[in-house]
Amino acid sequence: HNGVALTLIKAQNQGTRVRQEQWGLANPASGAKTIEVTLSASGISFSGAMSFTGVASADTANAVSAGGQSNAPSVTITGSDVNGMIVDGVGARRLTADDPPPTLFTPGAGQTERYEGTSGAPVQIRAAGSHETSAVGSVVMSWTTDNTPDWAICAVELEAPAGNITAKKGKLAKTKFDRTGN
């Protein structure tokens, strides 16, 4: 973020086909900034970004992840801050070239979708991210799609010192890269 390295919060693999990661940066400089993603393996990557104000910290010790193959990716996180926000990201990939591509994700009840995109034609990968007001106790972050791709999902709770957290923006960028990160 504007030349400052982010910290890995959580990562989840679903076999060797899908990997979902959440990264964060506490108290970044305000204003429009560039987020640069540097990767070290070949493949197709999507990078979604969300920005929030009023965050005291991210409860990274309580971050959760899951992976599977179904039409309903989900993960349950234990919330601890009624003023906080749960943030998730999901990635899915079709199983073979003959399988239908991942179709539009629909976020679960109470979630606000912030970004969603695909790898283009032919669609092989779909990624999306959302947030939901936290609660004390179990909070389910879920998505539905009309086919059964491999998927991975991660979620973390953002804690607020007082008042509520405000979501600012959500963006998605697709990137093809080679081993040198180009």
PECORLIN-V520772 format. One line per field, one symbol per residue. burial: b if it has 24 or more other ideal C-beta (glycine too) atoms within 12 Angstrom, else e. Layout:
burial: ???
This chain:
burial: beeeeeeebbbbebeebbbbbbbbbeebeeeeeebeeeeeeeebbbbbbbbbeebebbbbebbbbbbbbbebbbbebbbbbeebbbbbbbbbbbeeeeeebbeebebbeebbbbbbbbbeeebbbbbbbbbbbbeeeebbbbbbbebebbbbbbbbbbbbeeeebebeebebebbeeeeeee
